[in-house]
Amino acid sequence: MDKSLSQLSQQLQLLISPSPLQELNHPLLQSKNISLSVKRDDLLHADISGNKWRKLKFNLIEARKQGINHLVSFGGAYSNHIHALAAAGHYFGFETSAIIRGEPHYANNPTLKQAQQWGMHLHFVSRQEYRQREEPQYLQRLQDKFPEALIIPEGGSSPFAIPGVMELCDELMQQSVKRIDHIFTATGSGGTLAGLIAGFSNNQQKNSTRITGIAVLKQADYLLTNIDHLLGQANQSSVNDWQLLTQFHGGGYAKVSPELGDFCSQFESECGIPIEPIYTGKMFYALFELIKQDYFNDGDNIVALHTGGLQGLQGLNKPH
């Protein structure tokens, strides 16, 4: 193994260890005879937490393998992914740049201020240009602008995201003393859901687990195609027993209804786990609604993935 790659692998192991699996006690769960545990990926690291870390890890390893020291990606003004990428660059010695949707004055917000303190270079573009972020011609122009950079898709959802999330599945199988009947995750760009599908497809013991993504944005059916594409790029198989529920977006990305806000406050008070209403809040809200509706079988064991993103609370009611 190359010395720099070996050093990175050692740093990764020292800085971030497996996250705990925490079982919840809640009256609703008791009344419905349902077990619910939370995979606390929000505790992976103070700055690089949740699914953003899972999706970044193997992008960093691939960059180091190729001798690439510059990482470029995309995000909004309060992007969890951009925040985590900047932190990863700082901790592991990569130069980072971000294509940010919006106006330059957004650089003064807490998320982007911190990203710049970690050394990230910000490039602000119009919303019209930002919409081109997945088009091959635009990506080629960007690669020409940054010829020695690894360009990572928005949200970190590249084929290299898949093995990082698959590691989470292996952790769960070691941590859970019960068979896992269901696993739930919030879904934005689809990389985490794709990784869970791949991780639970590769082991016969895990094949009985039903995987559910809760879409956090409107009109998210296009993610079904994206997820299949990601799995194909990563040469991973897909189990049949997975789904994306699109009815719990609550009005769209970063839209927070009073009902959702109240739920998040009550959940944190009753369960002692901090959540935010953009990703994990919508997922837990959806999960509790489904439990109330007797969606699950008596005695089912559910794992909910806490995907972190708590820094995004700074962006509520602010421009994105």
N, C-alpha and C positions, 0 to 999 in steps of 0.2 A: 504494500500500500504506500502511495506517495506520502511523504512526511507531512505536508500541509493538510492532506486529507485525513491522515491519522490524528493529527492535532485537533482538527475540527471534530472528529468522532469522539475524542476524549472530552472535549469541551461540552459537546451535546449531552453526554452521559452525566457529567458533573453538574451541569446547570439545571437540567430538567429530568425529573424522575416520574414514574407512573403516578397518575392522579388517583385519589381515593374514590371508592364507591360507597356512598352514604345512603342508608335506608331511611325512608321517611316514616314518621308516625303522624297520621292525620285522621280525624274522625270520618271523613268521607271514605278513605281507604278501608278503614275498619268495617264500616257499614256495608260496603260492597264486597268485602273479603278479597281485596286486591293488594298485592305487594308492589311497592314503587321505590326504586332506588335511583339516586342521581349520580352519574359519573361526573365528578367534580373537576372537569378540565379547566374551570376558571381558576383553579389553584395550581396549575402547572408552573406558572411563573408570573411575577408581578407585572411584567411589561409585555411578555410574549405568551399570551394565554389562549386557552380554548382551541377551537378548530383552526384558528389562524396559525397557531404553531404547528399543529398536526400537518397542515397543508404546506407549510413553508419548509419543513425539515429536509425533505428529500430534494426540494429545489436548491437548497443551500449545498447539499452534498453533490448534486449534479454539477452545479456551478464550479465547485472546488475541483471535481474530477476533470472538468474541461479547462481548468486554469483560468476561469472567468472570475473577476473580482468586482463586477459592477452589476447590480440588480435593478431592473426598471419595472414598474408596475403602474396600475391605474386605481383611482378611487375618488370618492367624494370628499367633502370638506371635513367630515368627522369619521372617516373610514377606519374601522377596526383593523382591516388588512394593512392599510398604509402605516398605521401606528405600529403594528407588530413587525412589519418589514423594516421600518426604520430602526426599531429596537434590535432586531436580529442583526442588521448591518453593524450597529454599534457594538454589540456583544461579541460578534464573531468575525469582525474585521472586513466587512464588505462595504464598498461604496454603494449608495442607494439613491435612486431618482424616482420621482413619482409624477405621473400625468394626472393633474387634479382638475376635475370638472368644476368650473366656476371662476369667480373673479379673484384677482390677486389679494384683495383685502381679507380674504378668508385665511390668509397665512397668519393672521393675528389670533385665530381661535386656539384653544388649549391643545387640541389634538395635533394640529400642524405646527404649532410653536414647539411642542415637545419633539416632533419628528425632525424639525430643523436643528434642535439642540443635539440630537443624535447624529447629525451630519447629513441628513437627507436633503437633496436638491429638489425643489418644487417647480413644476412647469404647468402653469395654468392655461387651460384651453376652453373654448366655447362649448356649450352643450351640443351644438351641431357637430363639432369636430370629435367630441368625446363619444358620440354615437358610432363612430367609425372604428372603435377600439378593437373589434374582432374581425375587421375586414383585412384580407391578405395584403392588399396594396398599401393600406395605411400602416400595417405592421412592418412591411418591408421598408417603407420610408423611415419609420421609427428605428428600425435596425440599422439603416444607413446612417442615421443621426448618431446612434450609439453603437458603433460597430463591434465593440468588445464587451457588450452587455448581454445578460440573459434576460429576456422579456417574459415576465410572469403575468398571466391573465388576471383580470379583475377578480378580487376575492381569493386569489391564490389557487383557483381551480384548474390546474394543469394536470396532465397525466402523472406528474411527480407527486401530486397531492394524495393519490390513491394509496400508496404504500404507507404513508404516514398515518392515515386514518385506519388502515388495516391493523397497524400495531395496537391501536385502541381496542379493536375487537379481541386480539389475543390477550390483552390485559384483562378485559372483562371476563373471559373464560377462566382465567386464573383467580379472579377476585370473587366471582359470584358462586355461592354455595348451592344456588337453585338453578334449575333450567330457566333460561331467559325466553319468555314467550313473545315479548314485544320489545323493540327499541325505538325510541322517538328522538328526532332531532329537528331543530329549526333549519329551514332551507332557504338560502339566498341565491347563491350562484350554482349550487348543485354538487360541488366537489365532496363535501362531507357525506352527503347521502350516497354518492357513488362509491366512496371508500367503504362505507358500512355495507353496502350491497356486496362489494367484492370480498370484504373480510368475512362476511357470514356465508358466502358461497363456497369458500375454499375449505370448509371443514364440515364433515358429515354431522358432527355433534351440534354444529351451529345452524344447520339447515332448517330446523324447525322454528327458528326465530322469524317473526314478521317485522319488517323494517318499514317505518313510516316517517316521511318528511312532512313538516308543516310549513307550507310556503308563506313567506312573510311579505310578499309583494303581490300586487294584482296580476291577473291574467298570466299566471305562472306555468301554464300547461306546456309552454315551449321548453321548460326545463327537462321534461321527459326525454326529448330528443337529445338535449345537451348531455344528460346523464348517460344515455346509451352510447353517445359518441365518446365521452371520456373513458368509459369502461373498455370500449374497443381500442382506443389509443393506448391504454395501459395493458392491453392483452389480458383483460380480466373477464370472467364469466359473470352472468347475472342470474340470480335466483328469480323464480316467478313471484315469490311472496313478498313483494314490496310495493309501496304505493306513495303517491304524493297527494296530500289533502290540500286543496286550494281555497277552501271556504273560510279560513280563519285569518285572512290578511288584515281584517279590521279597517279597511279603507285604503290600504296601500302601504308601501314602504315608509317607515318612520311616522306613520299616522297612529296616534294614541288616543283612543276613546276614553271617556271618563270611566267606563266599565272596566276596561283593560288596566287603566292606571290604578283603580281601586283593587283589582285582583292582585296586581304585582305587590302593592303595599301589604295586603293581607297575607299573601303567600310568604313574603319575607318575614313578617311578624310571626306567623304560625310555624314556619319550617326552619327559620334561622338561616336561610340561604339567600344571598343577594341576587336579584335578577334585574334585567332591564326590559322595557316593553317593546323593543324593536325586533329582537330575535327570541331570546329565551322566554320572555314574558308571554309572547304569542303562543309559543310551543306549550308551555305549562297551562295556559288558559285553555287551549284546545284539548289537551290531555284531560284536564279536570272536567271539561264539558262532556267529553266522550265517556268518562267514568260515570258521571251523573246519568247519562243516557243508556247505561247498561250495555255499552258497546263491547265490553270485554267479558270473557267467561269467568265464572266463579273460580277463585283461586289463582288467577293469572299473575305472573310475575313480570313487571314492566321495568325497563331501564330507560331513564330520560337522560340524554346527553346535555350537560351544561356547557355550551360552546363559548363561554366567557363573554367578551364584548362589553364589559362594564364601563370601560372608558367612554363608550358611546353615549352614556348618559349626559355627557357634557354638551352633546349636540341637539338635545331635544328642543323643539321650537326655534331652532336656528337654521340658516340656509344650508342646503345640501347640494 
